[in-house]
Each structure stands twice: as structure tokens, then as C-alpha cells.
């Protein structure tokens, strides 16, 4: 639709302005009478939703009649992986108890977890629904469509370009659109793109409580109107980003309309104004506006939502808003960014929240604020700092797929199972076997606290955890040896940060006096409780950023390249020494251990020769996965270290070696010389060298991981490089010159 308009500029700086467009066309701004609404709700039922779907089922059954409203209809589409999608019920107008009963039965039947996640099928099904003859009849009666899409994952089973094409087909056909990003592992960027194409909003819901509020708000249809096509060709050439932004004061939302592939957008009928960010040239200082308008804060919110960091930082500087400049300085990780976005969105609609801490256009926030990585460094320096992992206040959430004890079957049991004539008989056999293998683990009391010396870093993901050794008592099943219990220990790995997401909010600890004072001064102790032995203090990790900008600025590619070359060397030494540890050529007869019948029985339960408890287990994967950001590094000619046997065989046959094989051969010769010239036995020398190079490798991994961690969290690049494309440099590996390359990649992580 062509329309008349008036445009007013709010100039922000020498290169940016907010272009406010007021529509003056009567057809565009006419508001019609309230229409009935057909709600289409697409709900993700992939395997990763298993714990949430029961809550969603109860919510829908308890509240659906009130949420749908008189004269409106509801269609529920369930979806998971490719070709796993269907309509639970379509265009249901809940008039009586029978309608409600039929809907509730369908909800219980179909909303069950399964498979992976594909966005294509539910959008295609929704598009077909709004173009059917029944839908055309609804539209003839002036009813409209409201599209709600909820997922906790990513599009794992269909080409994204085809999903975008299908979303574009749906655009303009729906009057309302809410895309709900559920939890911390959903594909935020893809869901954001869907919301923009459909001219709606993407809302982050961290848990079911926030999802419930968001869904019920999305179902409200009092102010919903049809959309009309508006020509924006006059603005395209001057737009900084191809995005039209509309502030909805009634629903307190900011709607984003993608204009990347079109010269028009679909706006709600009754829209009187919208704005976009305009490129500027030759602006004088006297033309710059310092007015703190809703549009400025909405533009900041949009830039942050779209991941346009450079644009957001320019807009933030233009605002001079000290409160938000300080907040952004600590906004690393999804939780912090979402909290910042929420605060900025509130400021769009509440002027009192703008510049509440003052205005300073030259203000720079403190870049070395105490962060979680600083805390971990401090805690690991003193063994008297202890984490109370058995204390009920230790707020730990499992991060990976659930693990369950694996039943070990002997040949006799396998034969009995194969001969079982019914499932009931087979289950009875398995139940009896499980009783003979079930071990009850008794943990120490809440005051038990290991130190946090053993931090575990991921080499190319933003992961940080700590491993502890926990003494336990094992109560054994009845056995022929009369052993009722045994003292043992287990190793547990607790994830603090997983792929940039803070996983532990509070940690009860025994702190050294110095550490207690340091954290108390910073307001990081949320609770303290004294006992006869020591004071227990609860450290609140949610009060501090994960990293700070000083750490980011220190990350240089030349430093990391040197670390990678050193790590390659130490891994090569470890590989050969590890091979020798399994070889009789140096170890001779080695160490022969003879099991007693009792120790052999204990080993079947998962109790090791050294007394540790590591029972056989298996993972219960949901079948779904999410994409984790990584920073990968590769050295040319060294994608992997060569096999030791291949190098040795080639040398014996006098065959030419590859670059990596030459490198490994030099390592082999060096290690052989060290062993041959040592006064220790080969067995002792090999083990001592292995432990030495293992410690060297761990030191390099720790240094590499901390630097990569900072870049992944901040989405920034090396301080000695010009940009993301400037990602290679030359390095010396042995006697050869090679190229090392760094690049961000997404990695599939099973859930």
C-alpha cells in the first residue's frame, strides 16, 4: 500500500540518526472494530522438552477456556524432528464442557516428548491452515490469526533457507506473532530472525514460570488488528540496518519488521508511526540531539536483540546513560544479556528509568571489575577454601544427559532372558539381577568440603567446571562373602559455566579469612552461618559478571599461537610415552595383579582395585541437540598427530615421512635417548616423563582455554588483529613453518 508520511530526524551522532516516520494515510491509520481471533500455537515436543511438557499440559488444560476467549478459536500444532509434526486440534471454539474434554484428551495424547527439532514443518502447517477454505471463511467474517511459536532448541532437521522462505510465506497472513525462546539452549538468532520476518517479537523465557506469563500475554487479543502492506522504498537506501521498528505502547512491546528482502513491510492496521536507524554524513555538532526518547532505547534494545554489538555500543555511547553503560560492562553470558535487554525495554516505556544514574557522553565503565574467573583464580590458590558440595544450599543443576546405572548381564542371565516367554517374565528376571547389583551410596555430611584446586577447562568452548574427590560409604547387596559395606570414594565433576551459561548461582563454602574479607567487601556473601568447626558462607555467583573487558583486551593471537605450538609438542611426547606405557618392549614383565574372589566380586559392582567407585552407566539422551559456540584452532599439516606404529614402520622400511611424521619421529628419538640415558628403570622413567608432559600440557590448555573463553563470551576478536577475517599467522613447528588458523564455529551438543 502506498501511503503518505512525514519524516522527522533525531540526529544521534555524526553517522547515525533515528528517522521517525508518521503515517498520514487514512487507510493505513484506520482502526476497525474488534475482530475474532484464531490462535495458532506451535509447541516444541522434542526430547529436550521432557521435563517441561507436563507443566505445559496442565497449564493448557487449566487455563485454555479463559485464554482463548469468547468467539475465538485455538489450533495447537505439535512438532519435533523432520516429518514429526501434526495438528492436535484445529479451530476449536471452546463453548462447553464436551469441547473442553475433547481438547484435554488430545493434549494428554499428543504433547509427549520425542525426537529432535525442525522448524520447517510447523510453519508450513500453519501456512496451510491460514490459506484453507475454512480460513478464508474466517477472513471473510473479518477474523484474524495470531501465531505463537515456542521452542527450546534449534532447527536441526531442515535447511534454514527453506525455513526462511516458509516463514516469509506466512508473513502478512498473521495479525499477531510471538516467538518464545524457552530456556538457555534455544537458537536465539534463528528465532529472532523468524520474529522479524513475521513482524512480531521474540521473548526469552528462562523457565516455565516466565514462559507461562509470556504465553498468556501472547494470547490476549483485545488490541489485535489485521496487517496492511506499507511501501518503504523511499527509506531503503538510507537505512543503517534493513529493519523497521514499531513501539506498541498498549502491549508494552517493540516489534521488529525485517526489510532485508523487500521494499514493503506488513504493519498492523492502525499503526500511526514507526522508525528506523538512518545513516548520516556531514553532521555538525550543533545538529546532534541529546533527547532521551523511547525510540533511542528501543533502537538499543533492537541492536542488542539482533546481536549487532558495534551498533549497540554506538547507540549506548550516544545515550550517555551511565546506568546502562555500567550494566553492559558486566553483561557477558546469556543471562546477563537478557537481563540488560529487559531493563532497556522497561526504559522504553518508563522515562524515569532512563539515565537514572546520570548522563556522561565520555563516561567509561570500570573494565577490570571482579568477575567469576577472578574468583576461581583466587579460590584455587588456597586449599583452605573449600566447597561444600553436600550442603543443600549448593544450587547445582545437571548439565548433560541423565546417567543411569547399567545392568551387567552374565551369560546365564542372557540365556534366561532369551528364553522368557513374556515381557513380564523378562522384567522379573531383570529386576532380580538389579537387586544383586544395586549399591547404596552414603555421602558425607553437609560440612564436608574439598578444595577447588582442580579446575577443568574446555579447550575450545566456554566451559568451566571443577572436579572433587568425595569419600563415601557403599552399602552392598547381599553376597556370598558377607561384605555389607565398604569405604570408598567417587569423583564428581561440577559444571560452573556451560557454553557461557552460569550453571551454579550459589556456592556454600568454608573460606580463608583473607578470602572471606575480600568477598564480603564486594557484597558477594549472601549468607553466613557459624558452627563449632568453621563458618559456612554462601558465595553468590549471580552478583558478578563471568568475565571482564580487561581480560578480553589481553587476548592476542601471537600469544595463543605460541601456546598451541607448545601444546602440540607436549601432546606428541604424551602420545609416544602413552604408547610405551602399554608396550612390553620397555616394561618387561610389568606389574601383574592377581584378583582375589572378593576383589573380583567388588569389581563387578564398579569398585576399583584402588577402592574407587565407578559403576557401569549409560546416558539417556533425548535425541535432540543444541549448537554451542566454539573457537577452533588448526595448524596446517597437523590436523592430528600420526600413529606411532606407522612412523616406526616407515622408518624401518626407509620410506619418506610426512611433515607430521617427521615431527613425531624427532619426538620418538628424543624420548628414546632420555630413557636410555636415565639411571632409573624404563618403567619409572616412562611414567615420570608421562606425568611431567601431562602437567605441561594441562598448563597450556588452561592458558589457552581462559583466553578462548573470553573471546567466545564477548564475541570479540584478538586485540592484535583487525577483524574476524584476519584469522591466520605463521608459526614454527619443529623445523618447518606452518600456518595456524582460528575461527568461530558452532558445534552440535547432544541433550
C-alpha positions in Angstrom: 0.0 0.0 0.0 1.4 3.4 -1.0 0.9 5.9 1.8 1.6 9.5 2.7 4.0 10.2 5.5 6.0 12.8 7.4 9.6 12.1 8.5 11.5 13.7 11.4 15.1 13.0 12.2 16.6 12.7 15.7 20.4 13.0 14.9 22.4 10.9 17.4 26.0 11.5 16.2 27.9 12.2 13.0 26.9 8.9 11.4 23.5 7.9 12.9 20.0 9.2 13.3 16.6 7.9 14.2 14.2 8.5 11.4 10.7 8.9 12.9 8.0 8.2 10.2 4.4 9.4 10.9 1.8 7.9 8.6 -0.9 10.3 7.4 -2.8 8.0 5.0 -6.3 7.4 6.3 -6.4 3.8 5.0 -3.3 2.9 6.9 -4.2 4.5 10.2 -7.9 3.5 10.3 -8.7 1.2 13.2 -11.6 -1.2 12.7 -13.8 -2.8 15.3 -12.5 -5.7 17.3 -12.3 -8.9 15.4 -12.4 -12.6 16.5 -9.0 -14.2 16.7 -7.8 -17.7 15.5 -4.8 -18.5 17.7 -2.3 -20.9 16.2 0.1 -22.3 18.9 3.1 -24.3 17.7 4.7 -26.2 20.6 8.0 -28.0 20.6 7.7 -31.6 21.9 11.3 -32.7 21.1 13.1 -34.9 23.6 14.7 -32.0 25.4 11.2 -30.8 26.5 10.5 -33.9 28.6 10.6 -32.1 31.9 8.5 -29.1 30.7 5.7 -30.7 28.7 3.8 -32.0 31.8 3.7 -28.4 33.1 2.5 -27.1 29.7 -0.2 -29.8 29.5 -1.5 -28.8 32.9 -1.4 -25.1 32.0 -3.3 -25.6 28.8 -6.0 -27.8 30.4 -6.5 -25.5 33.3 -6.5 -22.1 31.5 -7.4 -22.7 27.9 -11.1 -21.7 28.1 -10.2 -18.3 29.7 -7.2 -17.7 27.4 -9.0 -18.4 24.1 -11.9 -16.1 24.9 -15.5 -15.9 23.6 -15.8 -16.1 19.8 -12.1 -17.0 19.3 -10.6 -20.4 18.3 -7.4 -22.3 19.1 -5.3 -24.5 16.9 -2.4 -26.4 18.6 0.4 -27.8 16.4 2.9 -30.1 17.9 6.4 -30.6 16.3 9.7 -32.2 16.9 12.0 -33.5 14.1 11.6 -33.8 10.3 8.2 -35.2 9.4 7.3 -35.3 13.1 4.6 -32.7 13.2 0.8 -32.7 13.4 -2.3 -30.8 14.4 -3.6 -31.7 17.9 -6.9 -29.9 17.3 -7.7 -27.1 14.8 -10.0 -24.1 15.0 -11.6 -25.2 18.3 -14.1 -22.8 19.8 -14.5 -24.0 23.4 -18.2 -23.5 24.0 -19.0 -26.2 26.6 -17.6 -29.0 28.8 -17.6 -31.5 25.9 -15.4 -29.3 23.7 -13.0 -28.9 26.7 -12.9 -32.6 27.4 -12.0 -33.4 23.8 -9.3 -30.8 23.8 -7.8 -32.0 27.1 -7.8 -35.6 25.8 -5.9 -34.5 22.7 -3.4 -32.5 24.8 -2.6 -35.5 27.0 -2.3 -37.8 24.0 -0.1 -35.7 21.7 2.0 -33.4 23.8 4.6 -36.1 24.7 8.4 -35.7 24.2 10.0 -37.3 21.1 12.9 -36.8 18.6 14.8 -33.7 17.6 13.7 -30.3 16.4 12.7 -28.9 13.0 11.1 -25.5 12.5 10.0 -26.1 8.8 7.1 -28.4 9.3 5.1 -26.4 11.9 5.5 -23.2 9.9 4.4 -25.0 6.8 1.4 -26.5 8.5 0.4 -23.1 10.0 0.7 -21.5 6.5 -1.6 -24.2 5.0 -4.1 -23.6 7.8 -4.4 -19.9 7.2 -4.9 -20.5 3.5 -7.5 -23.2 3.7 -11.1 -22.7 2.6 -12.1 -22.6 6.3 -9.6 -19.9 7.0 -10.8 -17.9 4.0 -14.3 -18.1 5.5 -12.9 -16.8 8.8 -11.2 -13.9 7.0 -14.5 -13.2 5.1 -16.1 -12.8 8.6 -13.2 -10.4 9.4 -11.5 -12.8 11.9 -7.7 -12.7 12.1 -4.8 -15.0 13.0 -2.4 -14.9 16.0 0.8 -17.1 15.6 2.6 -18.3 18.7 5.7 -20.4 18.3 7.6 -21.9 21.2 10.9 -23.9 21.2 13.8 -24.7 23.5 16.1 -25.9 20.6 17.3 -25.1 17.1 16.3 -26.0 13.6 18.2 -29.3 13.4 16.5 -31.2 10.6 15.9 -28.8 7.7 17.8 -26.3 5.5 17.5 -22.9 7.1 16.9 -21.1 3.8 13.8 -23.2 3.2 12.6 -22.4 6.7 13.0 -18.6 6.0 11.1 -19.0 2.7 8.2 -20.7 4.5 8.2 -18.0 7.3 8.0 -15.3 4.5 5.0 -17.1 3.1 3.3 -16.9 6.4 4.3 -13.2 6.9 1.4 -10.8 6.2 -1.2 -13.5 6.9 -1.0 -13.3 10.7 -2.0 -10.2 12.7 -0.1 -11.2 15.8 3.2 -13.0 16.3 5.1 -14.1 19.4 8.2 -16.3 19.2 9.1 -17.8 22.6 12.7 -18.7 23.2 12.5 -21.2 26.0 15.5 -21.9 28.2 19.1 -21.3 27.6 19.9 -23.6 24.7 17.4 -22.4 22.1 18.8 -21.0 18.9 18.3 -17.3 19.7 19.5 -15.9 16.4 17.2 -18.1 14.2 14.2 -17.4 16.4 14.9 -13.7 16.3 15.0 -13.8 12.5 11.6 -15.6 12.4 10.1 -12.9 14.7 11.4 -10.1 12.4 10.1 -11.7 9.2 6.7 -12.1 10.8 6.7 -8.6 12.2 6.4 -9.8 15.8 8.5 -10.1 18.9 10.8 -12.8 20.3 10.7 -13.2 24.0 13.2 -15.1 26.1 11.6 -17.3 28.8 14.3 -18.7 31.2 11.9 -21.2 32.9 8.3 -22.3 33.0 7.1 -19.5 35.2 8.3 -16.8 32.8 7.1 -18.9 29.8 3.6 -19.2 31.3 3.4 -15.4 31.7 4.7 -14.8 28.2 2.2 -17.3 26.6 -0.8 -15.9 28.4 0.2 -12.4 27.4 0.6 -13.5 23.8 -3.0 -15.0 23.9 -4.5 -11.6 24.8 -6.2 -10.3 21.6 -8.0 -7.1 22.7 -5.9 -4.8 20.5 -5.0 -7.2 17.7 -5.8 -5.9 14.2 -5.1 -7.1 10.6 -1.9 -6.1 8.9 -1.6 -4.0 5.8 1.3 -3.7 3.4 3.3 -0.5 3.6 5.7 0.7 1.0 9.1 1.6 2.4 11.1 2.0 -0.8 11.7 5.7 -0.1 13.8 4.7 3.0 15.7 1.7 1.9 18.9 3.4 0.6 19.4 5.4 3.8 18.7 2.6 6.3 21.6 1.6 8.5 20.1 -1.8 9.0 17.2 -3.1 7.0 14.8 -3.1 9.9 11.6 -1.2 10.6 10.8 -0.8 14.3 7.4 -0.1 15.9 6.7 0.7 19.6 3.4 -0.7 20.9 2.5 1.3 24.0 -0.6 -0.7 24.7 1.2 -4.1 24.9 4.5 -2.6 26.0 6.4 -4.3 23.3 8.8 -3.4 20.5 8.0 -5.1 17.2 10.7 -5.6 14.5 9.9 -5.9 10.8 12.6 -7.3 8.5 13.0 -5.3 5.3 16.1 -7.1 4.0 14.4 -8.8 1.1 11.5 -6.5 0.3 10.6 -2.9 -0.4 7.5 -3.2 1.8 6.5 -4.5 5.3 3.2 -5.6 6.9 2.2 -3.3 9.7 -0.8 -3.6 12.0 -3.8 -1.6 10.7 -4.0 1.5 12.9 -0.2 2.0 13.0 0.4 5.7 13.1 4.2 5.8 13.3 7.3 3.7 13.1 11.0 4.4 12.9 14.3 3.1 11.5 18.0 3.9 12.1 19.4 6.1 9.3 22.9 6.6 8.0 24.2 10.2 8.2 27.0 12.2 6.7 28.4 15.7 7.3 26.6 16.3 10.6 27.6 19.4 12.6 27.9 19.2 16.4 25.0 21.7 16.8 22.6 19.3 15.0 23.1 16.4 17.4 20.1 15.8 19.7 20.6 14.7 23.3 16.9 14.0 23.9 16.4 10.6 25.6 13.4 9.4 23.5 11.7 6.0 23.7 12.9 5.4 20.1 16.6 5.7 21.2 16.1 3.0 23.8 14.0 0.8 21.5 16.9 1.1 18.9 19.3 0.0 21.6 17.1 -3.0 22.5 16.7 -4.0 18.9 20.5 -3.8 18.2 21.2 -6.0 21.3 18.4 -8.4 20.3 19.9 -8.8 16.8 23.4 -9.3 18.1 24.6 -6.1 16.4 27.3 -5.3 19.0 29.0 -2.5 17.2 25.7 -0.6 16.5 24.6 -1.2 20.1 27.8 0.3 21.5 27.5 3.4 19.3 23.9 3.9 20.4 24.8 3.3 24.1 27.5 5.9 23.8 25.1 8.3 22.2 22.7 7.8 25.1 25.4 8.7 27.7 23.3 6.6 30.1 25.7 5.7 33.0 23.5 3.0 34.4 23.3 1.1 31.2 27.0 1.7 30.3 27.9 0.0 33.7 25.4 -2.8 33.1 26.7 -3.5 29.7 30.3 -3.7 31.0 29.2 -6.7 33.1 26.8 -8.2 30.5 28.7 -11.4 29.5 26.7 -14.6 29.0 23.1 -15.1 28.0 21.6 -14.5 31.4 23.3 -11.1 31.9 22.5 -10.0 28.3 18.8 -11.0 28.7 18.6 -9.1 32.0 20.1 -6.0 30.3 17.7 -6.3 27.4 14.8 -6.5 29.8 16.0 -3.4 31.7 16.4 -1.4 28.4 12.9 -2.5 27.3 11.4 -1.2 30.5 13.2 2.1 29.9 11.4 2.4 26.5 8.1 2.8 28.3 9.2 4.4 31.6 11.1 7.7 31.3 12.2 7.5 35.0 14.4 4.5 34.1 16.4 6.5 31.6 19.7 7.9 32.9 18.7 7.1 36.4 22.4 7.2 37.4 23.2 10.3 35.4 24.4 11.2 31.9 28.0 11.4 30.7 28.8 11.2 27.0 32.5 10.5 27.7 31.9 8.0 30.5 33.9 4.8 30.6 32.9 2.0 32.9 35.4 0.2 35.0 36.8 -2.6 32.8 38.5 -4.7 35.5 35.5 -5.4 37.7 35.9 -8.6 39.9 34.5 -11.5 37.9 33.9 -15.2 38.3 37.2 -16.1 36.6 39.0 -13.9 39.1 37.1 -15.6 41.9 38.1 -19.1 40.6 41.7 -18.0 40.4 41.6 -16.7 44.0 39.8 -19.8 45.4 42.2 -22.2 43.7 45.3 -20.5 45.3 44.5 -21.6 48.9 43.5 -25.1 49.9 41.6 -23.8 53.0 38.9 -22.5 50.6 36.5 -25.5 50.5 33.3 -26.0 48.5 30.5 -27.8 50.5 29.2 -29.9 47.6 26.9 -31.9 50.0 25.3 -28.8 51.5 21.6 -28.5 50.5 22.3 -24.8 49.5 24.7 -25.9 46.8 22.5 -24.9 43.8 23.7 -27.4 41.2 21.8 -28.3 38.1 22.8 -31.3 35.9 24.0 -30.1 32.6 24.3 -33.2 30.4 22.1 -36.1 29.5 20.9 -38.1 32.5 23.1 -41.0 33.6 21.7 -44.3 34.9 23.2 -47.4 36.3 23.8 -50.1 33.7 22.7 -53.6 34.5 25.6 -56.1 33.7 24.3 -59.4 32.4 26.2 -62.7 32.6 25.8 -65.4 30.0 23.3 -67.4 32.2 21.1 -64.3 32.6 21.2 -63.5 28.9 20.1 -67.1 28.1 17.3 -66.8 30.6 16.1 -63.6 29.0 16.2 -65.1 25.6 14.0 -68.0 26.8 11.5 -65.7 28.6 8.1 -66.3 27.0 6.5 -62.9 28.1 7.7 -59.4 28.8 6.5 -59.8 32.3 8.8 -62.7 32.9 11.8 -60.9 31.3 11.1 -57.8 33.5 11.1 -60.1 36.6 14.5 -61.5 35.6 16.0 -58.1 35.1 14.5 -56.9 38.5 16.2 -59.8 40.3 19.5 -59.1 38.6 19.2 -55.4 39.5 18.8 -56.3 43.2 22.1 -58.2 43.2 23.9 -55.2 41.7 22.3 -52.3 43.5 24.7 -50.4 45.6 23.5 -47.7 48.0 25.9 -44.7 48.2 26.1 -42.9 51.6 27.5 -39.3 51.2 29.3 -37.4 53.9 27.5 -34.7 55.9 26.9 -31.2 54.8 30.1 -29.9 56.4 32.3 -31.9 54.1 34.3 -29.6 51.8 37.0 -30.4 49.2 39.2 -27.6 47.9 38.7 -26.2 44.5 42.3 -26.8 43.2 41.3 -29.0 40.3 39.6 -26.6 37.8 38.7 -28.2 34.4 38.7 -26.1 31.3 37.4 -26.9 27.8 39.9 -26.2 25.2 37.6 -24.5 22.7 34.3 -24.0 24.4 33.2 -21.5 27.1 33.0 -24.3 29.8 34.4 -24.3 33.3 34.0 -27.0 36.0 35.8 -28.3 39.0 36.4 -31.9 39.9 36.4 -33.2 43.5 37.0 -36.5 45.3 34.2 -37.3 47.7 34.6 -40.1 50.4 31.5 -42.3 50.5 30.3 -45.4 52.2 28.9 -48.1 49.9 26.1 -50.4 51.2 26.4 -53.6 49.2 23.7 -56.0 48.1 23.6 -59.4 49.9 26.6 -61.5 48.8 28.4 -64.8 49.5 31.4 -63.0 51.0 29.3 -61.4 53.8 30.6 -57.9 52.9 27.8 -55.5 53.9 29.6 -52.1 53.4 32.9 -50.7 52.3 34.6 -47.3 52.5 35.2 -45.8 49.0 35.4 -42.6 47.1 33.9 -41.1 43.9 35.0 -38.3 41.6 32.4 -35.7 40.6 32.7 -33.0 38.0 30.5 -29.9 38.8 29.9 -27.5 35.9 30.1 -23.8 36.9 29.7 -22.4 33.4 28.4 -24.4 30.4 28.8 -22.8 27.0 28.6 -19.3 28.5 25.6 -20.1 30.7 26.1 -19.7 34.5 25.0 -23.1 35.9 25.6 -22.5 39.7 24.2 -19.4 41.3 25.2 -20.0 44.9 28.1 -22.0 46.4 28.3 -22.7 50.2 31.9 -22.6 51.3 34.5 -22.6 54.0 36.6 -19.6 53.2 40.0 -18.5 54.4 39.9 -15.3 56.5 41.5 -13.3 53.7 39.0 -14.6 51.1 36.1 -14.0 53.4 37.0 -10.4 53.9 37.6 -9.9 50.2 34.2 -11.3 49.1 32.3 -9.6 51.9 33.7 -6.2 51.0 32.4 -6.8 47.4 28.9 -7.8 48.7 29.2 -11.3 47.3 28.4 -13.2 50.5 24.6 -13.8 50.6 24.5 -15.9 53.8 26.8 -16.8 56.7 26.4 -19.4 59.4 28.9 -20.4 62.2 29.3 -23.8 63.6 31.8 -25.5 66.0 34.3 -26.2 63.3 34.2 -23.3 60.7 31.9 -20.7 59.4 29.9 -21.6 56.3 29.5 -18.7 53.9 27.3 -18.7 50.7 29.0 -17.1 47.8 26.5 -15.6 45.3 28.0 -16.0 41.8 24.9 -14.3 40.2 26.1 -11.0 41.6 29.2 -10.8 39.5 30.0 -10.9 35.7 31.6 -14.1 34.3 34.5 -12.1 32.7 35.6 -8.5 32.4 36.8 -6.4 29.5 40.4 -6.2 30.7 40.7 -10.0 30.3 39.3 -9.6 26.7 41.8 -6.9 25.8 44.7 -9.0 26.8 43.9 -11.8 24.4 46.4 -11.7 21.5 46.7 -14.2 18.6 50.5 -14.3 18.7 50.3 -15.5 22.3 47.7 -18.1 21.6 49.6 -19.3 18.6 52.7 -19.9 20.7 50.6 -21.8 23.3 49.1 -24.0 20.5 52.6 -24.9 19.2 53.8 -25.8 22.7 50.7 -27.8 23.3 51.2 -29.8 20.1 54.7 -30.6 21.3 53.7 -31.8 24.7 50.9 -33.9 23.2 53.3 -35.5 20.9 55.5 -36.5 23.8 52.5 -37.7 25.7 51.3 -39.8 22.8 54.6 -41.7 22.4 55.1 -42.1 26.2 51.5 -43.4 26.5 52.2 -45.9 23.7 55.3 -47.0 25.6 53.3 -47.4 28.8 51.3 -50.1 27.0 54.4 -51.8 25.5 56.3 -54.7 26.9 59.4 -53.6 25.0 60.3 -51.3 27.8 58.3 -52.6 30.7 59.4 -56.2 30.6 57.1 -58.3 32.7 55.4 -55.2 34.1 53.1 -55.4 37.1 50.9 -58.4 37.4 47.9 -58.1 39.7 46.0 -61.3 40.8 42.4 -60.8 41.9 41.0 -62.5 45.0 37.4 -63.8 44.6 36.3 -60.9 46.9 38.0 -58.2 44.9 36.8 -59.7 41.6 33.2 -59.5 43.0 33.7 -55.9 44.1 35.0 -55.1 40.6 31.7 -56.3 39.1 29.9 -53.7 41.2 32.2 -50.9 39.9 34.7 -50.8 42.8 38.2 -50.5 41.5 41.5 -52.0 42.7 42.3 -48.7 44.4 39.0 -48.5 46.2 37.2 -46.0 44.0 33.6 -46.4 42.9 32.9 -46.1 39.1 29.9 -48.2 38.3 28.9 -49.0 34.7 26.4 -46.5 33.5 24.7 -45.3 30.3 23.4 -41.9 29.2 19.7 -41.3 28.5 20.0 -38.8 25.6 16.8 -37.1 24.4 17.7 -37.4 20.8 17.8 -33.6 20.5 20.9 -31.3 20.5 21.8 -27.7 20.6 24.6 -25.7 18.9 27.4 -24.5 21.1 29.8 -21.7 20.1 33.4 -22.7 19.9 36.7 -21.2 18.9 38.7 -23.7 17.0 42.4 -23.6 16.1 44.1 -25.7 13.5 47.8 -25.9 12.4 48.4 -26.8 8.7 49.8 -30.3 8.2 49.0 -31.1 11.8 45.2 -31.8 11.8 46.1 -34.8 14.0 49.2 -36.5 15.3 50.3 -39.6 13.3 50.1 -43.1 14.7 53.3 -44.3 16.4 53.3 -47.7 14.6 53.1 -46.0 11.2 56.1 -43.8 11.9 58.2 -46.6 13.3 57.3 -48.9 10.4 58.1 -46.2 7.8 61.5 -45.5 9.4 62.3 -49.2 9.4 61.4 -49.5 5.7 63.3 -46.3 4.9 60.2 -44.7 3.5 59.6 -41.0 3.2 57.7 -39.3 6.1 55.1 -36.6 6.0 55.7 -33.4 7.8 53.8 -34.5 10.9 55.5 -37.9 10.8 59.0 -36.3 10.7 57.9 -34.2 13.7 56.8 -37.3 15.6 59.9 -39.2 14.7 62.1 -36.5 16.3 60.0 -36.8 19.5 60.4 -40.6 19.4 64.2 -40.3 19.1 64.4 -37.7 21.9 62.3 -39.8 24.3 64.3 -42.9 23.5 67.5 -41.0 24.3 66.1 -39.8 27.6 65.1 -43.3 28.6 68.4 -44.9 27.5 70.5 -42.3 29.3 68.4 -42.4 32.5 69.6 -44.1 35.7 66.0 -45.1 36.5 64.3 -48.2 35.2 62.5 -47.7 31.9 59.2 -48.3 33.8 59.9 -45.5 36.3 61.4 -43.1 33.7 58.4 -43.5 31.3 55.9 -42.9 34.0 57.8 -39.9 35.3 58.1 -38.4 31.9 54.5 -39.0 31.1 53.3 -37.2 34.2 55.7 -34.3 33.5 54.5 -33.8 30.0 50.9 -34.3 31.1 51.3 -31.4 33.6 52.9 -29.3 30.9 50.0 -29.9 28.5 47.4 -29.1 31.2 49.2 -25.8 31.9 49.0 -24.8 28.2 45.4 -26.0 27.9 44.4 -23.8 30.9 46.1 -20.7 29.5 44.6 -21.4 26.0 41.1 -22.1 27.4 41.0 -19.0 29.5 41.8 -16.8 26.5 39.4 -18.6 24.2 36.7 -18.5 26.9 36.9 -14.7 26.9 36.6 -14.3 23.2 33.7 -16.7 23.0 31.8 -15.0 25.8 32.4 -11.5 24.4 32.1 -12.3 20.7 35.2 -10.2 20.2 38.4 -10.9 18.3 42.1 -10.8 19.1 43.5 -7.4 20.1 46.4 -7.7 17.7 44.2 -8.4 14.7 42.0 -6.2 12.6 38.8 -8.3 12.5 37.3 -11.8 12.3 38.7 -12.3 8.7 42.2 -11.6 10.0 42.5 -15.1 11.5 45.8 -16.7 10.4 49.5 -16.3 11.2 52.8 -18.2 10.5 54.3 -20.4 13.3 57.4 -22.5 13.6 56.6 -26.2 14.2 59.8 -28.2 14.7 62.0 -27.3 11.6 59.0 -26.2 9.4 57.0 -23.1 9.0 53.2 -23.7 9.2 50.0 -21.6 9.3 47.8 -21.5 12.3 44.1 -20.6 11.8 41.5 -19.5 14.4 37.8 -19.5 13.7 34.4 -19.4 15.4 32.3 -22.5 14.7 29.1 -23.9 16.1 29.3 -27.5 17.5 26.4 -30.0 17.9 26.0 -30.9 21.6 23.6 -33.9 22.4 21.0 -33.2 25.0 
